[in-house]
Amino acid sequence: MVITISRQFGAGGSEVAQRVAAALGWRVVDNELVEQVAARAGMSPDEVAQREERAPSFIERLTRTLAAQSPELFPPQGGTVKEMDEASLVRVTETVVGELARQGRVVMVGRAAPAVVGQRENALHVKLVAPRSFRIPAIVERFGLSPEEAAEQLGTVDSQRSRYHKDYYQRDWNDPVNYHMTLNTGLLGLDGAAGVIVARARELGWTS
């Protein structure tokens, strides 16, 4: 049993996932894991963010830890995380997502999880959307950006997510057919969207 939550940037994916997991008594796999990975790799969050001009992606941060714990997943002959191309990192992420999905009772945010997990009977795929008027203030509050910066990041992040799905899974990230439900958090609110997901999970007999 796994619930995947894809989301437009600023639509509240993390917040909704936390609510769903709490209601069901399940585990959440989200950006909080990135902080755990940094700690286990012996880095502070600042060190992680300053490693490059941009903050490393979830995949890059996760890979640093996995390289030490699961060397069989990585290139031989001294291959390093920095030397790995994106396609290699995608394969590592697929391995991790697959392992977590098999454990069950998990709410997964992002990571192209719907494509990796697939349309199996014990999976529920959700896409969260919201109007810009909802997302920009949410981004400003969460990341401390100006409204102008938030608007720019909104377009950039969503474009990157769309490209990732297209390049590696030949999927249209925006196509609602790829999800069991598409929910507008701008209209439903975070609690309302979480409530719809929890209700469906319970209808399926998924309890803690």
N, C-alpha and C positions, 0 to 999 in steps of 0.2 A: 504494500500500500504506500503510494507516494503521491504527493501533491506538488506540482511544479507551478511556480508563479513567474511569468514573464511580465515585463512592465515597461511602459514608457518612463523615461527619466523624470522623476518628480511626481510620479503617480502614486507613490506610497507603497511600493512593493515590500520593502523591509517591514514597515509597520503592520501591514496586513498579514504578512507571514507570521510575525510574532503573535498576533491575536489568534490566528488560526491554530498555530501550534499549541498555544496555551489552552485553548478551548478543548483540543483533542488530546492533550497530554503527549504530544509528539515532539520530535527534535527539529530544530531549525538549522539549515545550512545556508548561511548568508555571509555578508561582509564581516561579521564578527569573527568568522573563522580566519579571515586574513590577519587580524591582530594576533590570534593564537599562533598562526604560522610564523609571523615575524618574531614572536617571543621564543618559539621553539627553535628558530634559526639563529637566535642570539642577536637579534637586531631590535632597536627601538623603532617605534612608528616613524619618528623623524628621520632615522637613518634609511628606512625603507623609502620614504617619500623623496629624499635627497639623492638617492642613488642615480637617478637620471633627471633630465629636465622635466619630464612628466612623472607623475606618481606611477610606479609599476602596477600593471594590471593584476587582477586576482590570479590569473593563470601563472604569471611570473613569480608572484610571491609564494603561491602554493608549490610551485615546482622546486624552489630552493630547498624546502623541507623534504619533499618527496625524493629529491636527488640523493639525499643522505640515507633516507629510510628504505627506499625501493630502487636501488641502482639498476635493476634489471629493466626498468622502464626507460632508461636514458641511454644516449649514444655511448658506445664503448670508446676506448682509446682517449680517455681524458676529456670527453665532451663536457662542456659546462653549460649552465643555464643561459649565460649570455650568448653563447654560440648557437643555441638552438633556435631554429626558425619557428614561426608561429604555428605552422602545421604540426610540428613535433609537440609543441605545448598543447595544442588542441587534443592530440591523442592522449596526452597525460591527463588532461581534464576529463576526457571521456571515460578513462579508466576509473578515475575517482568518483565521477557521477554514477557510473554503473555500479560500483561497489556500494555506494551509499543507498542507491535505489533498492538493491537486493536486501539490504538490512531492513528496509521497510519502516513505516511510521515516521516519515520524514517529510518536511516541507522545504522544498528547494527553491531558491530565488535565483533566476538567471542561469548563466553557464550553458545556455542552449539546451537545458535539460529536457524539454519536450522532444527535441529531435533525437537526443541520445537515448532516452527512456523508450520512446515510441508509443504507439497507440495500443498499449496493452490493457487488459481488463482491470488491473489493480492500480491504474494511474489516472489522475485527474489533472488536466492541464488548464491553467487559467491565465488569461492575459488581462492586465490592468491598464486602463487608459484614463485620460483626464484632459480637459481643455487647458490650453496654455495659461489661462487666467487662474487656474488652480495650481498648476505645476510650478510656475515661475516663483510665486511667493514661498512655496514649499522648499524649493531649491535654495532660495535666499536665506531662509531660516536655518536650514540644515547645514549648509556649507559656508555661510557667511559671505556670500557673493553679493555684488550689486545686482539690481534687476537686469541691467544690460548684460552683465557677465552671465547671469543665470540663463537669459534668453539664448545667448550664444552657445553655452554648454548644452542646453536642452537639444538644440539641433545637432550638435556634434556627437553627443553620446548616442542619441537615437540612430544617427546615420551609421555609427560604428557597429551598433548592435545589429542593424539591418544587414550591413555588409558581411558580418561574421556568419550569420545564418545563410546568406546567399552563397558565399564562397565555399563554406565547408559542408553545408547540408542541402544546398539547392532548394532552399525553402524561402518563402516570402514571410518575413517576420510579422508583417502587418495583416496577413491573411487570417481572418477569424476561423476558417475551416481547420486550421492547425491546432485549435484549442477547443476544449469542451465548453468553455464559457468565456465571454469577454465582458468585463465589468467596468463601469465608469465610476471611479472613486470620487470624481468631482460632483456627481449626482447622488451616489449612494453614501458617500462618506467612507472613512476607513472602517468603522465599526460595521456599517451596513454591508460593505463588500465582504468583510471577513465572515459576517453572519450567513451570507449566501453560500459561501464556500463550505463552512462548517455544516450547514444544513444538508448540503448535497452529500458530504462525506458521511454523515449519519444515516442518510437515506440508503447509502450503499452498505451500511453495516460496519463502517470503519469507526471503531471506538478505541479508547485508550486501553 
